[in-house]
Amino acid sequence: MADAVHARQKRVVLGVSGSIAAYKAADLASQLVKAGIDVYPVLTPDAARFIQPATLRALTGHPCPVDIFEEPIPGEIGHIWLAQHCDLIAVVPASMSIMAKLAHGIADDMLTGTVMASSSPVLFAPGMNSLMWSHPATQKNLSTLADYGYYFIEPTSGRLACRTVGVGKMADVPVIYDAILELLSKGERWLGRSVLVTAGPTREPIDPVRYLSNKSSGKMGYALAEAARLRGANVTLVSGPTSLRVPGGIRHIPVETAEESYQATLSHASESDLIVAAAAVADYRPKAFSEQKIKKSGTPTSLELEETKDIIAAVAAARRPGQILVGFSAETERLLENAAAKRLSKGLDWIVANDITQQGAGFDVDTNIVTLIGPKDQQIALPLMSKHDVADRILDLVWPD
């Protein structure tokens, strides 16, 4: 787990909405209090059917209001005081209903009123039935809330209260605890830093229906962008085509081809303090584009290719003093030798090498196994771990606080 916060005591509003996972909020509240965080609990009326206000009041030492007209702070308007005096609002669990209300600006209880009146970071830990989670309305609301700059901890797959198995189970309490401490402890130290991340594949068109591409899912790059955002950085994500949801509070620049990625990356590189090139940009593209679909002719057809521009090398050539450049090297042989040579030839500070033939380290999986190669040829090998954990370790190493 992340280290407890040792600066001035932080204040977290712990909002609990109507989901069976509401009982887990008691465990989370207890852990946060033990970490030295001042926790102010708030229940929605539906949540009060799952867990009693007295439970959270006893664990936190603060009143646990439900109705927006309650006055947990004598002489103060409850939801306004909470909104203006907290460092973070964590909605755990976040039901389909609470997210729908907040996405559409409905503030009819103490929790929604507090969120709507606050400029502090807001973290959601959704928990619901898998069909409710995948419903288009929920996904649209998630997108809207992400546009507002709110943070999310994705639900996991597991056995649900309805006795089915699927995605919708609220993330485990230790994961939520770590995310809260991450937002509280690292936001100030990374505040004002600008981070540029490239992610995903590119598509190089052959004709109107075909293109050259690769197996990159963008998961590693998106995890890096989210990890930097959680630390309080201003993040720009230049991304090729993926099926991933863009994390909240991130400036997203979608691109298709290597040339578009080159232009977008170079146009934002000068303003960035840290540049992490995790995209799998095509090395080659068709030399000519056919305006019409190429038909089968019964005879072999050749496709002439030309090299694309070297994006990270161009960024390195134009770098300003103080910038940190990090690249990636996906290899199938001589991992460390090839990656080290690439770091030097591109002019990078660090390179993240991974053998994509290893199980759990290839494209389109949620885990990775990497070795970081940095200044003075130092090598730091990381074991198999989630790409989100890898992202945190990378940021810790290449740009320590």
C-alpha positions, 0 to 999 in steps of 0.5 A, spaced: 500 500 500 501 507 499 505 510 504 500 514 509 499 521 509 504 525 513 503 532 511 497 536 515 491 532 516 487 531 510 480 531 510 476 526 505 468 526 504 466 518 504 460 518 500 456 512 500 451 510 495 445 505 494 449 498 493 450 492 496 457 493 497 456 499 501 458 495 507 465 495 505 465 503 506 466 501 513 472 497 512 475 503 508 473 508 513 476 505 518 483 504 514 483 511 512 482 514 519 488 509 522 492 512 516 491 519 519 486 522 515 480 526 517 474 522 514 467 525 514 462 520 512 455 521 508 450 516 506 444 517 500 437 515 503 438 508 499 445 507 502 442 508 509 438 501 507 444 497 507 449 501 512 447 505 518 449 512 519 451 510 526 456 505 524 460 510 520 459 515 525 462 511 530 468 509 526 470 516 524 468 520 529 463 525 525 456 525 524 454 521 518 448 526 514 443 523 509 438 528 508 441 535 505 437 539 510 441 536 516 447 540 519 452 536 521 457 542 522 452 547 527 451 553 524 453 551 517 450 549 510 452 542 511 453 540 503 457 547 502 461 546 508 463 539 506 464 541 499 469 547 501 473 544 506 475 537 503 481 535 499 477 529 496 471 526 495 470 518 494 464 515 492 464 508 495 461 504 492 458 508 486 451 506 484 448 507 477 443 512 480 448 516 483 453 517 477 447 518 473 444 524 477 451 527 477 452 526 470 446 530 469 447 535 474 442 533 479 443 534 487 437 532 491 441 529 497 447 531 501 452 527 497 450 529 490 449 536 493 456 536 496 459 533 490 456 538 485 458 544 490 466 542 490 472 543 486 476 538 490 478 531 486 472 526 486 473 519 485 468 513 484 468 506 485 462 503 481 459 497 484 453 494 480 450 488 476 454 487 470 448 488 466 447 495 469 454 496 468 455 495 461 448 498 459 449 504 454 446 509 459 451 507 464 457 508 459 455 514 457 454 517 464 461 515 465 464 518 459 460 525 461 463 524 468 470 523 465 469 529 461 468 533 468 475 531 470 472 525 475 477 519 477 474 512 477 477 505 479 474 500 474 470 494 477 472 487 477 469 481 475 467 476 480 461 473 484 455 479 484 449 479 489 445 477 484 448 470 484 451 471 477 458 472 475 461 478 471 464 485 471 461 490 476 464 488 483 466 494 486 474 494 487 477 491 493 478 496 499 486 496 499 485 498 491 481 504 493 485 505 499 491 506 495 488 510 490 485 515 495 492 516 498 495 516 491 491 522 490 492 525 497 499 525 497 502 525 490 497 531 487 501 536 491 508 534 488 506 533 481 502 539 481 503 543 475 508 538 471 506 537 464 506 530 462 505 527 454 504 520 453 503 516 446 499 510 446 496 505 442 497 503 435 497 506 428 493 505 422 497 506 415 492 505 409 493 501 403 486 502 400 479 505 403 478 498 406 485 496 408 491 498 413 497 496 416 497 496 423 499 492 429 496 488 436 497 494 441 491 495 445 494 502 448 493 499 455 500 500 457 500 508 455 493 509 458 495 506 465 501 511 464 497 517 463 492 515 468 497 514 473 500 521 472 493 524 472 492 521 479 499 524 481 496 531 479 500 532 473 497 535 467 496 530 462 496 530 454 494 523 451 496 522 444 492 515 442 492 511 436 485 507 435 483 503 441 477 501 445 479 504 451 475 509 455 480 515 456 481 517 463 478 523 466 481 529 466 486 528 461 487 532 454 486 526 449 488 527 442 486 522 437 490 520 431 490 514 426 497 514 422 504 515 424 504 521 420 498 524 425 502 521 431 508 525 429 505 532 428 501 531 434 507 529 438 511 534 436 506 540 437 505 538 444 512 536 446 515 543 447 510 544 453 511 537 456 516 536 462 516 528 461 514 525 455 513 517 455 512 514 448 509 508 449 505 508 442 506 502 437 507 506 431 508 503 425 515 503 422 513 502 415 507 505 411 505 503 404 508 508 399 502 509 395 495 509 397 490 506 392 483 510 391 479 504 390 479 497 393 484 493 391 481 486 387 483 479 387 487 478 380 489 471 381 496 473 381 501 475 386 501 482 388 506 486 391 506 492 396 511 497 396 513 500 403 517 506 406 519 508 412 515 512 417 518 518 421 522 517 427 517 520 432 521 520 439 528 521 435 525 527 433 522 529 440 529 528 442 533 532 437 528 538 439 528 537 447 529 543 451 533 542 458 530 539 463 525 535 459 525 527 461 524 522 455 522 515 456 521 510 450 519 503 450 522 497 446 518 491 445 522 485 443 522 478 441 530 477 442 536 480 445 531 484 449 536 488 453 542 489 448 537 491 443 533 496 448 540 499 450 542 500 443 535 503 442 536 508 448 542 511 446 541 511 438 534 515 440 537 520 445 532 517 451 533 518 458 530 511 460 527 506 455 522 500 458 524 494 455 519 488 454 519 481 451 513 480 448 514 473 447 513 472 455 506 470 457 503 476 461 507 481 457 505 481 450 500 486 447 492 486 449 493 483 456 492 487 463 499 485 465 507 486 463 514 484 465 519 490 464 526 492 465 528 499 465 534 501 462 536 508 464 542 513 465 549 510 466 546 503 463 542 502 470 537 496 469 531 495 473 527 489 472 520 489 474 516 482 475 510 480 472 505 485 475 498 489 472 500 495 467 497 500 472 502 497 477 508 498 472 506 505 470 506 507 477 513 504 478 515 507 471 513 514 474 517 513 481 523 511 477 524 516 471 521 522 475 522 521 483 519 526 487 
